[in-house]
Amino acid sequence: MRKLALLVLVATVAISCGSSTQKEKSAEKPCCSVENTQQAFLKNLASLCGKSFVGRENFTVDGRDSWAHKKFVMHVTVCENDRVYIPFHLDEDRSRTWIFIMEEKGLRFRHDHRHEDGTPEDQTLYGGYADDSGTAFIQSFPWDDYTKEILADGIERMWRIIIAEDLSTMKYQLHYGGELVFEAEFDLTKPI
């Protein structure tokens, strides 16, 4: 009886140790944590640093002004461990910069809008923090409290950036209330 109790005890300890070791190993997986997928996404953006790419409007919902006739160009300029800046030009309009910054709360996406003299527009720096659904190639940014205040029209916004896994394209999407209203796509295979 003692031998049986001892064997059960040894087996229980072995199983417990094995389970905690398994848990520790899965907790160490860099692919699985939100912070690491956001860092990997930022790194993928930074891999485009110093290059410019032509894009186009893929989709605009009916009733929204179309930019299909405009020339889209994105320039990946500032690339640091915790930030990537992408000025986005529509024809001669150079007022927009997409900013991706790793902050304490996670990866933040902002739209910096400036007048020609460099002063900020009234509606600038809106965006949001990446949610928990992202990968190294796709991140979604629901609007944050600041954005709700400055874009006070009650329309819930979410931005999604999609980088093809082979780094051939990058898509910028805008969603209103869960519905896609705009998408632009940039060809990353032909830097200009």
Rosetta blueprint (number, residue, H / E / L):
1 M L
2 R H
3 K H
4 L H
5 A H
6 L H
7 L H
8 V H
9 L H
10 V H
11 A H
12 T H
13 V H
14 A H
15 I H
16 S H
17 C H
18 G H
19 S H
20 S H
21 T H
22 Q H
23 K H
24 E H
25 K H
26 S H
27 A H
28 E H
29 K L
30 P L
31 C L
32 C L
33 S L
34 V H
35 E H
36 N H
37 T H
38 Q H
39 Q H
40 A H
41 F H
42 L H
43 K H
44 N H
45 L H
46 A H
47 S L
48 L L
49 C L
50 G L
51 K L
52 S E
53 F E
54 V E
55 G E
56 R E
57 E E
58 N E
59 F E
60 T E
61 V L
62 D L
63 G L
64 R L
65 D L
66 S L
67 W L
68 A L
69 H L
70 K L
71 K L
72 F E
73 V E
74 M E
75 H E
76 V L
77 T L
78 V L
79 C E
80 E E
81 N L
82 D L
83 R E
84 V E
85 Y E
86 I E
87 P E
88 F E
89 H E
90 L E
91 D L
92 E L
93 D E
94 R E
95 S E
96 R E
97 T E
98 W E
99 I E
100 F E
101 I E
102 M E
103 E E
104 E L
105 K L
106 G E
107 L E
108 R E
109 F E
110 R E
111 H E
112 D E
113 H E
114 R E
115 H L
116 E L
117 D L
118 G L
119 T L
120 P E
121 E L
122 D L
123 Q L
124 T L
125 L L
126 Y E
127 G E
128 G E
129 Y E
130 A L
131 D L
132 D L
133 S L
134 G L
135 T L
136 A L
137 F L
138 I E
139 Q E
140 S E
141 F E
142 P E
143 W L
144 D L
145 D H
146 Y H
147 T H
148 K H
149 E H
150 I H
151 L L
152 A L
153 D L
154 G L
155 I L
156 E L
157 R E
158 M E
159 W E
160 R E
161 I E
162 I E
163 I E
164 A L
165 E L
166 D L
167 L L
168 S L
169 T E
170 M E
171 K E
172 Y E
173 Q E
174 L E
175 H E
176 Y E
177 G L
178 G L
179 E E
180 L E
181 V E
182 F E
183 E E
184 A E
185 E E
186 F E
187 D E
188 L L
189 T L
190 K L
191 P L
192 I L
